[in-house]
Amino acid sequence: MEKLNSRGQTLREFLLEYHAKPHAYPKPALTADLAVFRRVSNDSASETSPRWQVLAVKRGNHPCIDQWALPGGFFDVKTDETLEACAVRELWEETGLAAGTVFPLGVYSRMGRDPRDRIVSQLFAAVMPEDFDAVPVGGDDAADAIWMDLEVLWLEMSEKALEKVSDTNTTAGDKTKSVTKRYCKIVLRNGDDVAEQSLEVTERWVDLSVRKGKKVEAVPISKGSLAFDHAEMLLEAYRWLMGQ
């Protein structure tokens, strides 16, 4: 016999009522963004180590028109089976390139991150084979798509501050926090095309007794030329790439 809820409804009856009335919780829009990396050999004889590049698209429409961004877009509830599938589809539509294995990273949900709506984005990352030489072509709502050299420049580092947190201000087992604030600049460059954004990066190590946890938060400290919060995404994806 099918179980009933406290109102005596079957699952079918519950769903009919649920879909017939306005929702108590407005639904945010979902997007997927994808940081695609490749490693290329240096042309200069003075620089022997390869450098990392990231795939960037120039936005062809508002908001952030003409700014560089990661490929990505809105989740199609009718056709995208997963957010990962959404990221791969958007990459193909905006650049003409196909991704291999993509890895989920952080979720970006800060209020006001996109002026169009309350939009929550899942970040993914992918690494192309060594010296991958396919040329991207901007499509869909991307005015252009190019590979750009990626630099993460650490500007300064404050002294490490250790804070003793009282039991009244922490959960059980959360004893000591190590807080470090640093400042970095994310720079994308391809010839005359340059996009950059400065960030304040806060790292917190928390002793949870059973394990240590590290929480990293990045916030912009000046108006940059990268779209939305994609500088923060690039920093997270770069740290993932470097095994940090």
GROMACS elastic network, one bead per residue, 0.5 to 0.9 nm:
[ bonds ]
;  ai    aj funct       b0    kb
    2    10     6  0.69314   500
    2    11     6  0.83792   500
    3     8     6  0.87532   500
    3     9     6  0.83997   500
    3    10     6  0.67176   500
    3    11     6  0.81741   500
    4     7     6  0.74560   500
    4     8     6  0.50672   500
    4     9     6  0.51075   500
    4    10     6  0.50924   500
    4    11     6  0.74529   500
    5     8     6  0.52504   500
    5     9     6  0.54709   500
    5    10     6  0.69515   500
    5    11     6  0.82359   500
    5    14     6  0.84700   500
    6     9     6  0.74803   500
    9    12     6  0.78174   500
    9    13     6  0.55758   500
    9    14     6  0.57796   500
   10    13     6  0.51732   500
   10    14     6  0.61062   500
   10    15     6  0.86288   500
   11    14     6  0.50527   500
   11    15     6  0.61451   500
   11    16     6  0.86244   500
   12    15     6  0.52171   500
   12    16     6  0.61941   500
   12    17     6  0.87331   500
   13    16     6  0.51757   500
   13    17     6  0.63494   500
   13    18     6  0.85331   500
   14    17     6  0.53290   500
   14    18     6  0.59976   500
   14    19     6  0.87110   500
   15    19     6  0.60702   500
   15    20     6  0.83976   500
   16    19     6  0.55025   500
   16    20     6  0.61658   500
   16    21     6  0.89963   500
   17    20     6  0.50876   500
   17    21     6  0.64722   500
   18    21     6  0.59273   500
   18    22     6  0.81443   500
   18    23     6  0.76753   500
   19    22     6  0.76296   500
   19    23     6  0.79699   500
   20    23     6  0.89212   500
   21    24     6  0.88173   500
   22    25     6  0.87589   500
   22    26     6  0.89669   500
   23    26     6  0.63916   500
   23    27     6  0.83955   500
   27   118     6  0.83408   500
   28   117     6  0.74366   500
   28   118     6  0.51909   500
   28   119     6  0.55288   500
   28   120     6  0.66880   500
   29    74     6  0.73697   500
   29    75     6  0.77993   500
   29   117     6  0.72107   500
   29   118     6  0.63443   500
   29   120     6  0.62473   500
   29   121     6  0.84366   500
   30    73     6  0.84539   500
   30    74     6  0.58937   500
   30    75     6  0.55171   500
   30    76     6  0.86801   500
   30    83     6  0.84117   500
   30   118     6  0.88469   500
   30   119     6  0.58263   500
   30   120     6  0.51045   500
   30   121     6  0.57748   500
   30   122     6  0.78711   500
   31    72     6  0.70453   500
   31    73     6  0.52101   500
   31    75     6  0.52294   500
   31    76     6  0.89403   500
   31    83     6  0.76053   500
   31    86     6  0.79048   500
   31    87     6  0.82073   500
   31   119     6  0.70677   500
   31   120     6  0.62452   500
   31   122     6  0.64354   500
   31   123     6  0.87674   500
   32    71     6  0.85848   500
   32    72     6  0.53987   500
   32    73     6  0.57206   500
   32    74     6  0.65804   500
   32    75     6  0.68682   500
   32    83     6  0.61260   500
   32    84     6  0.73892   500
   32    86     6  0.63196   500
   32    87     6  0.51410   500
   32    88     6  0.89524   500
   32    90     6  0.82202   500
   32   120     6  0.85192   500
   32   121     6  0.52901   500
   32   123     6  0.59947   500
   32   124     6  0.73359   500
   33    70     6  0.62002   500
   33    71     6  0.58129   500
   33    73     6  0.66154   500
   33    86     6  0.87559   500
   33    87     6  0.59551   500
   33    90     6  0.83096   500
   33    91     6  0.86330   500
   33   121     6  0.68189   500
   33   122     6  0.63170   500
   33   124     6  0.61332   500
   33   125     6  0.84485   500
   33   230     6  0.88187   500
   33   233     6  0.87482   500
   34    55     6  0.89178   500
   34    70     6  0.61005   500
   34    71     6  0.57462   500
   34    72     6  0.60513   500
   34    87     6  0.60347   500
   34    88     6  0.79471   500
   34    90     6  0.86837   500
   34    91     6  0.73895   500
   34   102     6  0.82196   500
   34   122     6  0.85796   500
   34   123     6  0.59033   500
   34   125     6  0.54183   500
   34   126     6  0.73556   500
   35    54     6  0.67287   500
   35    55     6  0.68980   500
   35    56     6  0.83022   500
   35    70     6  0.60959   500
   35    71     6  0.73963   500
   35   123     6  0.75729   500
   35   124     6  0.62231   500
   35   126     6  0.63248   500
   35   127     6  0.84894   500
   35   233     6  0.80151   500
   35   234     6  0.69892   500
   35   237     6  0.66664   500
   35   238     6  0.88356   500
   36    53     6  0.83633   500
   36    54     6  0.55600   500
   36    55     6  0.54921   500
   36    56     6  0.84516   500
   36    70     6  0.83254   500
   36    71     6  0.86357   500
   36    99     6  0.80044   500
   36   102     6  0.87740   500
   36   124     6  0.85017   500
   36   125     6  0.57738   500
   36   127     6  0.57660   500
   36   128     6  0.71574   500
   37    52     6  0.67270   500
   37    53     6  0.56174   500
   37    55     6  0.65288   500
   37   125     6  0.77825   500
   37   126     6  0.62558   500
   37   128     6  0.60782   500
   37   147     6  0.87585   500
   37   238     6  0.89502   500
   37   241     6  0.85518   500
   38    51     6  0.84706   500
   38    52     6  0.58546   500
   38    53     6  0.53746   500
   38    54     6  0.64748   500
   38    55     6  0.82509   500
   38   126     6  0.87863   500
   38   127     6  0.58598   500
   38   128     6  0.50939   500
   38   129     6  0.67956   500
   38   130     6  0.66674   500
   38   131     6  0.68426   500
   38   132     6  0.65099   500
   38   133     6  0.89547   500
   38   147     6  0.85935   500
   39    50     6  0.62802   500
   39    51     6  0.55940   500
   39    53     6  0.61612   500
   39    54     6  0.88633   500
   39   127     6  0.85260   500
   39   128     6  0.78643   500
   39   129     6  0.78559   500
   39   130     6  0.57664   500
   39   131     6  0.59201   500
   39   132     6  0.76909   500
   40    50     6  0.54134   500
   40    51     6  0.55996   500
   40    52     6  0.64773   500
   40    53     6  0.73738   500
   40   130     6  0.68661   500
   40   132     6  0.76830   500
   40   133     6  0.87864   500
   41    44     6  0.89781   500
   41    48     6  0.76482   500
   41    49     6  0.70471   500
   41    51     6  0.65121   500
   41   130     6  0.89994   500
   41   131     6  0.71092   500
   42    45     6  0.75848   500
   42    46     6  0.88267   500
   42    47     6  0.62246   500
   42    48     6  0.62734   500
   42    49     6  0.67911   500
   42    50     6  0.55300   500
   42    51     6  0.67489   500
   43    46     6  0.88201   500
   43    47     6  0.77612   500
   43    48     6  0.84755   500
   44    47     6  0.54614   500
   44    48     6  0.74496   500
   45    48     6  0.64794   500
   47    50     6  0.80206   500
   51   149     6  0.73364   500
   51   150     6  0.80820   500
   52   148     6  0.85902   500
   52   149     6  0.61878   500
   52   150     6  0.60586   500
   52   151     6  0.82288   500
   53   147     6  0.60614   500
   53   148     6  0.52273   500
   53   150     6  0.52951   500
   53   151     6  0.87547   500
   53   188     6  0.84378   500
   54    70     6  0.85868   500
   54   146     6  0.85104   500
   54   147     6  0.56632   500
   54   148     6  0.54768   500
   54   149     6  0.64936   500
   54   150     6  0.62815   500
   54   188     6  0.80931   500
   54   234     6  0.88860   500
   55    69     6  0.88193   500
   55    70     6  0.69452   500
   55    71     6  0.76625   500
   55    95     6  0.87177   500
   55   136     6  0.82951   500
   55   145     6  0.72073   500
   55   146     6  0.59658   500
   55   148     6  0.62874   500
   55   149     6  0.89561   500
   56    68     6  0.61674   500
   56    69     6  0.55531   500
   56    70     6  0.51302   500
   56    71     6  0.64703   500
   56    95     6  0.88474   500
   56   144     6  0.83718   500
   56   145     6  0.57072   500
   56   146     6  0.56660   500
   56   147     6  0.61990   500
   56   148     6  0.67375   500
   56   188     6  0.86212   500
   57    60     6  0.89687   500
   57    67     6  0.82536   500
   57    68     6  0.55331   500
   57    69     6  0.53621   500
   57    70     6  0.60583   500
   57    71     6  0.59698   500
   57    94     6  0.74885   500
   57    95     6  0.76113   500
   57   138     6  0.69600   500
   57   142     6  0.58635   500
   57   143     6  0.72308   500
   57   144     6  0.55391   500
   57   146     6  0.65394   500
   57   147     6  0.88026   500
   58    65     6  0.77085   500
   58    66     6  0.55415   500
   58    67     6  0.54872   500
   58    69     6  0.62217   500
   58    70     6  0.86401   500
   58   138     6  0.80533   500
   58   141     6  0.88435   500
   58   142     6  0.56148   500
   58   143     6  0.54172   500
   58   144     6  0.50701   500
   58   145     6  0.62983   500
   58   146     6  0.85533   500
   59    62     6  0.76916   500
   59    63     6  0.82361   500
   59    64     6  0.67045   500
   59    65     6  0.50989   500
   59    66     6  0.50605   500
   59    67     6  0.56499   500
   59    68     6  0.63016   500
   59    69     6  0.68937   500
   59   141     6  0.66727   500
   59   142     6  0.50097   500
   59   143     6  0.58185   500
   59   144     6  0.75492   500
   59   227     6  0.82040   500
   60    63     6  0.89997   500
   60    64     6  0.85207   500
   60    65     6  0.54947   500
   60    66     6  0.59346   500
   60    67     6  0.83655   500
   60   140     6  0.88835   500
   60   141     6  0.54912   500
   60   142     6  0.51808   500
   60   144     6  0.79520   500
   61    64     6  0.72511   500
   61    66     6  0.74966   500
   61   141     6  0.67044   500
   61   142     6  0.80085   500
   61   143     6  0.83621   500
   62    66     6  0.85689   500
   63   114     6  0.80055   500
   63   115     6  0.73954   500
   63   116     6  0.78053   500
   63   227     6  0.83879   500
   63   228     6  0.86204   500
   64    67     6  0.55310   500
   64    68     6  0.83558   500
   64    69     6  0.88983   500
   64   225     6  0.88098   500
   64   226     6  0.82427   500
   64   227     6  0.55350   500
   64   228     6  0.71708   500
   65    68     6  0.86006   500
   65   227     6  0.83411   500
   66   143     6  0.78097   500
   66   227     6  0.88690   500
   67   195     6  0.78007   500
   67   225     6  0.60655   500
   67   226     6  0.57669   500
   67   227     6  0.55642   500
   68   145     6  0.89472   500
   68   188     6  0.87192   500
   68   194     6  0.87472   500
   68   195     6  0.66576   500
   68   225     6  0.71751   500
   68   226     6  0.53185   500
   68   227     6  0.59268   500
   68   230     6  0.89137   500
   69    72     6  0.85894   500
   69   226     6  0.60662   500
   69   227     6  0.52694   500
   69   228     6  0.78721   500
   69   230     6  0.63264   500
   69   231     6  0.86030   500
   70   227     6  0.83650   500
   70   230     6  0.67293   500
   70   233     6  0.87231   500
   70   234     6  0.84060   500
   71    87     6  0.79680   500
   71    90     6  0.66523   500
   71    91     6  0.56590   500
   71    94     6  0.65804   500
   71    95     6  0.77263   500
   71   142     6  0.82984   500
   71   145     6  0.87023   500
   72    86     6  0.79736   500
   72    87     6  0.58685   500
   72    88     6  0.84509   500
   72    89     6  0.85146   500
   72    90     6  0.51995   500
   72    91     6  0.63606   500
   72    94     6  0.78753   500
   73    86     6  0.75639   500
   73    87     6  0.73191   500
   73    90     6  0.60011   500
   73    91     6  0.88029   500
   73   121     6  0.88403   500
   74    86     6  0.74808   500
   74    87     6  0.88502   500
   74    90     6  0.83439   500
   74   121     6  0.87200   500
   75    78     6  0.88774   500
   75    79     6  0.86333   500
   75    80     6  0.65810   500
   75    82     6  0.83011   500
   75    83     6  0.65596   500
   75    85     6  0.88937   500
   75    86     6  0.57263   500
   75    87     6  0.83809   500
   76    79     6  0.56177   500
   76    80     6  0.53009   500
   76    81     6  0.85468   500
   76    83     6  0.89549   500
   76    86     6  0.72797   500
   77    80     6  0.59701   500
   77    81     6  0.77510   500
   77    82     6  0.89321   500
   78    81     6  0.80661   500
   79    86     6  0.87980   500
   80    83     6  0.69807   500
   80    84     6  0.85047   500
   80    85     6  0.58669   500
   80    86     6  0.56075   500
   80    89     6  0.84599   500
   81    84     6  0.82862   500
   81    85     6  0.63681   500
   81    86     6  0.78264   500
   82    85     6  0.51290   500
   82    86     6  0.64299   500
   82    87     6  0.88587   500
   83    87     6  0.62853   500
   83    88     6  0.87327   500
   83   122     6  0.74291   500
   84    87     6  0.51356   500
   84    88     6  0.63771   500
   84    89     6  0.86325   500
   84   102     6  0.73155   500
   84   103     6  0.83498   500
   84   104     6  0.77574   500
   84   122     6  0.87367   500
   84   124     6  0.75342   500
   85    88     6  0.51610   500
   85    89     6  0.60582   500
   85    90     6  0.85452   500
   86    89     6  0.51118   500
   86    90     6  0.60713   500
   86    91     6  0.85171   500
   87    90     6  0.52237   500
   87    91     6  0.61401   500
   87    92     6  0.87465   500
   87   102     6  0.86715   500
   87   122     6  0.88895   500
   87   123     6  0.86238   500
   87   124     6  0.74147   500
   88    91     6  0.51329   500
   88    92     6  0.64053   500
   88    93     6  0.87812   500
   88    97     6  0.89966   500
   88    98     6  0.69761   500
   88    99     6  0.61925   500
   88   100     6  0.86916   500
   88   102     6  0.81720   500
   89    92     6  0.52158   500
   89    93     6  0.62200   500
   89    94     6  0.86395   500
   89    98     6  0.83536   500
   90    93     6  0.50106   500
   90    94     6  0.59292   500
   90    95     6  0.82146   500
   90   140     6  0.88727   500
   91    94     6  0.53790   500
   91    95     6  0.57491   500
   91    96     6  0.69454   500
   91    97     6  0.64039   500
   91    98     6  0.69008   500
   91    99     6  0.74962   500
   92    95     6  0.54713   500
   92    97     6  0.50384   500
   92    98     6  0.56957   500
   92    99     6  0.80714   500
   92   139     6  0.85787   500
   93    96     6  0.58956   500
   93    97     6  0.81823   500
   93   138     6  0.82425   500
   93   139     6  0.58918   500
   93   140     6  0.58923   500
   93   141     6  0.87397   500
   93   142     6  0.88306   500
   94    97     6  0.82883   500
   94   136     6  0.85964   500
   94   137     6  0.74221   500
   94   138     6  0.54030   500
   94   140     6  0.54229   500
   94   141     6  0.69095   500
   94   142     6  0.56329   500
   94   143     6  0.87093   500
   94   144     6  0.84011   500
   94   145     6  0.74685   500
   95    98     6  0.86031   500
   95   135     6  0.86191   500
   95   139     6  0.59704   500
   95   140     6  0.86008   500
   95   142     6  0.78865   500
   95   144     6  0.80807   500
   95   145     6  0.58505   500
   95   146     6  0.83465   500
   96   135     6  0.85359   500
   96   136     6  0.58698   500
   96   137     6  0.58407   500
   96   138     6  0.73733   500
   96   139     6  0.73427   500
   97   134     6  0.76497   500
   97   135     6  0.81449   500
   97   136     6  0.62691   500
   97   137     6  0.82274   500
   99   102     6  0.70785   500
   99   126     6  0.69586   500
   99   127     6  0.83450   500
   99   128     6  0.76619   500
  100   126     6  0.70540   500
  100   127     6  0.78677   500
  100   128     6  0.74187   500
  101   125     6  0.86067   500
  101   126     6  0.62727   500
  101   127     6  0.79368   500
  102   124     6  0.61620   500
  102   125     6  0.54748   500
  102   127     6  0.79383   500
  103   123     6  0.85478   500
  103   124     6  0.52855   500
  103   125     6  0.51930   500
  103   126     6  0.63724   500
  104   107     6  0.88746   500
  104   122     6  0.73457   500
  104   123     6  0.61368   500
  104   125     6  0.65961   500
  105   122     6  0.72194   500
  105   123     6  0.53179   500
  105   124     6  0.54143   500
  105   125     6  0.70962   500
  105   233     6  0.89787   500
  105   236     6  0.78292   500
  105   237     6  0.74012   500
  105   240     6  0.82783   500
  106   121     6  0.85559   500
  106   122     6  0.62055   500
  106   123     6  0.55113   500
  106   124     6  0.77648   500
  106   233     6  0.79909   500
  106   236     6  0.77647   500
  106   237     6  0.88860   500
  107   120     6  0.71284   500
  107   121     6  0.57435   500
  107   123     6  0.61353   500
  108   113     6  0.84249   500
  108   119     6  0.85403   500
  108   120     6  0.57313   500
  108   121     6  0.51386   500
  108   122     6  0.63834   500
  108   123     6  0.75908   500
  108   229     6  0.83456   500
  108   233     6  0.83864   500
  109   112     6  0.87131   500
  109   113     6  0.73661   500
  109   118     6  0.80555   500
  109   119     6  0.67163   500
  109   121     6  0.65690   500
  109   122     6  0.88441   500
  110   113     6  0.57703   500
  110   114     6  0.89501   500
  110   118     6  0.87190   500
  110   119     6  0.85775   500
  110   120     6  0.78602   500
  111   114     6  0.79162   500
  111   118     6  0.67488   500
  111   119     6  0.82060   500
  112   115     6  0.61708   500
  112   116     6  0.89319   500
  112   117     6  0.81483   500
  112   118     6  0.71817   500
  112   119     6  0.85580   500
  113   117     6  0.89123   500
  113   118     6  0.79726   500
  113   119     6  0.75188   500
  113   120     6  0.87566   500
  113   228     6  0.62304   500
  113   229     6  0.67026   500
  114   117     6  0.63110   500
  114   118     6  0.69702   500
  114   119     6  0.64891   500
  114   228     6  0.65389   500
  114   229     6  0.86999   500
  115   118     6  0.78933   500
  115   119     6  0.88667   500
  116   119     6  0.79233   500
  123   233     6  0.69821   500
  123   237     6  0.83057   500
  124   237     6  0.79603   500
  125   237     6  0.63688   500
  125   240     6  0.85591   500
  125   241     6  0.85412   500
  127   130     6  0.88818   500
  127   241     6  0.84062   500
  128   131     6  0.81406   500
  128   132     6  0.61632   500
  129   132     6  0.54056   500
  130   133     6  0.88908   500
  135   145     6  0.87243   500
  135   146     6  0.75164   500
  135   147     6  0.81886   500
  136   144     6  0.85176   500
  136   145     6  0.56758   500
  136   146     6  0.59842   500
  136   147     6  0.77449   500
  137   142     6  0.89696   500
  137   144     6  0.65927   500
  137   145     6  0.54970   500
  137   146     6  0.75186   500
  138   141     6  0.80498   500
  138   142     6  0.52322   500
  138   143     6  0.55749   500
  138   146     6  0.80699   500
  139   142     6  0.52547   500
  139   143     6  0.67488   500
  139   144     6  0.72796   500
  139   145     6  0.80633   500
  140   143     6  0.79838   500
  142   145     6  0.69810   500
  146   190     6  0.79691   500
  147   189     6  0.86515   500
  147   190     6  0.72416   500
  148   188     6  0.55668   500
  148   189     6  0.50947   500
  148   190     6  0.50089   500
  148   191     6  0.87866   500
  148   193     6  0.85315   500
  148   194     6  0.85853   500
  149   187     6  0.79088   500
  149   188     6  0.55127   500
  149   189     6  0.50894   500
  149   190     6  0.63434   500
  150   186     6  0.74294   500
  150   187     6  0.59003   500
  150   189     6  0.68102   500
  150   234     6  0.89852   500
  150   238     6  0.88700   500
  151   185     6  0.79465   500
  151   186     6  0.59887   500
  151   187     6  0.50908   500
  151   188     6  0.65587   500
  151   189     6  0.83442   500
  152   184     6  0.66360   500
  152   185     6  0.58527   500
  152   187     6  0.64718   500
  152   235     6  0.75238   500
  152   238     6  0.82384   500
  153   183     6  0.85044   500
  153   184     6  0.53003   500
  153   185     6  0.50884   500
  153   186     6  0.65430   500
  153   187     6  0.77858   500
  154   157     6  0.78528   500
  154   182     6  0.73841   500
  154   183     6  0.58745   500
  154   185     6  0.64859   500
  154   186     6  0.89286   500
  155   182     6  0.75380   500
  155   183     6  0.53417   500
  155   184     6  0.51748   500
  155   185     6  0.71172   500
  156   181     6  0.89698   500
  156   182     6  0.59497   500
  156   183     6  0.56438   500
  156   184     6  0.74640   500
  157   160     6  0.85357   500
  157   180     6  0.78677   500
  157   181     6  0.64617   500
  157   183     6  0.66612   500
  158   161     6  0.85280   500
  158   180     6  0.68879   500
  158   181     6  0.59125   500
  158   182     6  0.62365   500
  158   183     6  0.88614   500
  159   180     6  0.71844   500
  159   181     6  0.80838   500
  160   178     6  0.72649   500
  160   179     6  0.63718   500
  160   180     6  0.52259   500
  160   181     6  0.78102   500
  161   177     6  0.86870   500
  161   178     6  0.61641   500
  161   179     6  0.54309   500
  161   180     6  0.64135   500
  161   181     6  0.88904   500
  162   176     6  0.76010   500
  162   177     6  0.62052   500
  162   179     6  0.62407   500
  162   180     6  0.86988   500
  163   176     6  0.64074   500
  163   177     6  0.55561   500
  163   178     6  0.64012   500
  163   179     6  0.75118   500
  164   175     6  0.71031   500
  164   176     6  0.53514   500
  164   177     6  0.67582   500
  164   178     6  0.88799   500
  165   168     6  0.82301   500
  165   169     6  0.65514   500
  165   170     6  0.67516   500
  165   174     6  0.79823   500
  165   175     6  0.60996   500
  165   176     6  0.58945   500
  165   177     6  0.71058   500
  166   169     6  0.55283   500
  166   170     6  0.65911   500
  166   175     6  0.74042   500
  166   176     6  0.87521   500
  167   170     6  0.52415   500
  167   171     6  0.69927   500
  167   172     6  0.72698   500
  167   173     6  0.86170   500
  167   174     6  0.78873   500
  167   175     6  0.72974   500
  168   171     6  0.78485   500
  170   173     6  0.79781   500
  170   174     6  0.57236   500
  170   175     6  0.73246   500
  171   174     6  0.55021   500
  171   175     6  0.83696   500
  172   175     6  0.78578   500
  172   208     6  0.82010   500
  173   207     6  0.72856   500
  173   208     6  0.51309   500
  173   209     6  0.56362   500
  173   210     6  0.83284   500
  174   177     6  0.79883   500
  174   206     6  0.65274   500
  174   207     6  0.57411   500
  174   208     6  0.50373   500
  174   209     6  0.73242   500
  175   206     6  0.74509   500
  175   207     6  0.60414   500
  175   208     6  0.71542   500
  175   209     6  0.80678   500
  176   205     6  0.81124   500
  176   206     6  0.60887   500
  176   207     6  0.58156   500
  176   208     6  0.85932   500
  177   204     6  0.63610   500
  177   205     6  0.55128   500
  177   207     6  0.68288   500
  178   203     6  0.79125   500
  178   204     6  0.55452   500
  178   205     6  0.50397   500
  178   206     6  0.67909   500
  178   207     6  0.88976   500
  179   202     6  0.69939   500
  179   203     6  0.57226   500
  179   205     6  0.66657   500
  179   206     6  0.89794   500
  180   201     6  0.81381   500
  180   202     6  0.57478   500
  180   203     6  0.51842   500
  180   204     6  0.66259   500
  180   205     6  0.88027   500
  181   200     6  0.70058   500
  181   201     6  0.56520   500
  181   203     6  0.64226   500
  181   204     6  0.89174   500
  182   199     6  0.84524   500
  182   200     6  0.59881   500
  182   201     6  0.51682   500
  182   202     6  0.65061   500
  182   203     6  0.83093   500
  183   198     6  0.72467   500
  183   199     6  0.57349   500
  183   201     6  0.58175   500
  183   202     6  0.86926   500
  183   221     6  0.89294   500
  184   197     6  0.84537   500
  184   198     6  0.57062   500
  184   199     6  0.53829   500
  184   200     6  0.66439   500
  184   201     6  0.73690   500
  185   196     6  0.67499   500
  185   197     6  0.55813   500
  185   199     6  0.61187   500
  185   200     6  0.89400   500
  185   231     6  0.87098   500
  186   195     6  0.81306   500
  186   196     6  0.53380   500
  186   197     6  0.53024   500
  186   198     6  0.62965   500
  186   199     6  0.77877   500
  186   231     6  0.62994   500
  186   232     6  0.86173   500
  186   234     6  0.76662   500
  186   235     6  0.72693   500
  187   194     6  0.71238   500
  187   195     6  0.58285   500
  187   197     6  0.68285   500
  187   198     6  0.87847   500
  187   231     6  0.87515   500
  188   193     6  0.80051   500
  188   194     6  0.55821   500
  188   195     6  0.51082   500
  188   196     6  0.62096   500
  188   226     6  0.89000   500
  189   192     6  0.74413   500
  189   193     6  0.57573   500
  189   195     6  0.66288   500
  189   196     6  0.86453   500
  190   193     6  0.51675   500
  190   194     6  0.65206   500
  191   194     6  0.76053   500
  194   225     6  0.83359   500
  195   224     6  0.75338   500
  195   225     6  0.51458   500
  195   226     6  0.57940   500
  196   224     6  0.57423   500
  196   225     6  0.55306   500
  196   226     6  0.60954   500
  196   231     6  0.78047   500
  197   220     6  0.70769   500
  197   221     6  0.82749   500
  197   222     6  0.72178   500
  197   223     6  0.71075   500
  197   225     6  0.63806   500
  197   226     6  0.63999   500
  197   231     6  0.61884   500
  197   232     6  0.88902   500
  198   219     6  0.85343   500
  198   220     6  0.58683   500
  198   221     6  0.59094   500
  198   222     6  0.62333   500
  198   223     6  0.80816   500
  198   224     6  0.70168   500
  198   231     6  0.81384   500
  199   218     6  0.60512   500
  199   219     6  0.54069   500
  199   221     6  0.54742   500
  199   222     6  0.77719   500
  199   231     6  0.79148   500
  199   232     6  0.75828   500
  200   217     6  0.81554   500
  200   218     6  0.55125   500
  200   219     6  0.53884   500
  200   220     6  0.62314   500
  200   221     6  0.62572   500
  201   216     6  0.69602   500
  201   217     6  0.57207   500
  201   219     6  0.67226   500
  201   220     6  0.88785   500
  202   215     6  0.81005   500
  202   216     6  0.57125   500
  202   217     6  0.52088   500
  202   218     6  0.63458   500
  202   219     6  0.86919   500
  203   214     6  0.68807   500
  203   215     6  0.57963   500
  203   217     6  0.65908   500
  203   218     6  0.88256   500
  204   213     6  0.80286   500
  204   214     6  0.55554   500
  204   215     6  0.51702   500
  204   216     6  0.64677   500
  204   217     6  0.85860   500
  205   212     6  0.67371   500
  205   213     6  0.56503   500
  205   215     6  0.65822   500
  205   216     6  0.89194   500
  206   209     6  0.89815   500
  206   211     6  0.86648   500
  206   212     6  0.56597   500
  206   213     6  0.51208   500
  206   214     6  0.63082   500
  206   215     6  0.80532   500
  207   210     6  0.79605   500
  207   211     6  0.65079   500
  207   213     6  0.65029   500
  207   214     6  0.89835   500
  208   211     6  0.53088   500
  208   212     6  0.55174   500
  208   213     6  0.69058   500
  209   212     6  0.70381   500
  216   236     6  0.87503   500
  217   232     6  0.86053   500
  218   232     6  0.60306   500
  218   235     6  0.83669   500
  218   236     6  0.89428   500
  219   229     6  0.85410   500
  219   232     6  0.71455   500
  220   223     6  0.74248   500
  220   224     6  0.81201   500
  220   229     6  0.81640   500
  220   231     6  0.81854   500
  220   232     6  0.79199   500
  221   224     6  0.88299   500
  223   226     6  0.89314   500
  224   227     6  0.81991   500
  224   231     6  0.88353   500
  226   229     6  0.75946   500
  226   230     6  0.64170   500
  226   231     6  0.63616   500
  227   230     6  0.59372   500
  227   231     6  0.78283   500
  228   231     6  0.79533   500
  229   232     6  0.55333   500
  229   233     6  0.66326   500
  229   234     6  0.89168   500
  230   234     6  0.59856   500
  230   235     6  0.85071   500
  231   235     6  0.62399   500
  231   236     6  0.87199   500
  232   235     6  0.51464   500
  232   236     6  0.63604   500
  232   237     6  0.86536   500
  233   236     6  0.51918   500
  233   237     6  0.61019   500
  233   238     6  0.84843   500
  234   237     6  0.50341   500
  234   238     6  0.58983   500
  234   239     6  0.84811   500
  235   238     6  0.51004   500
  235   239     6  0.61587   500
  235   240     6  0.85775   500
  236   239     6  0.52079   500
  236   240     6  0.62371   500
  236   241     6  0.86308   500
  237   240     6  0.50145   500
  237   241     6  0.61214   500
  237   242     6  0.86779   500
  238   242     6  0.61719   500
  238   243     6  0.85479   500
  238   244     6  0.84477   500
  239   242     6  0.50565   500
  239   243     6  0.61036   500
  240   243     6  0.50576   500
  240   244     6  0.56880   500
  241   244     6  0.75579   500
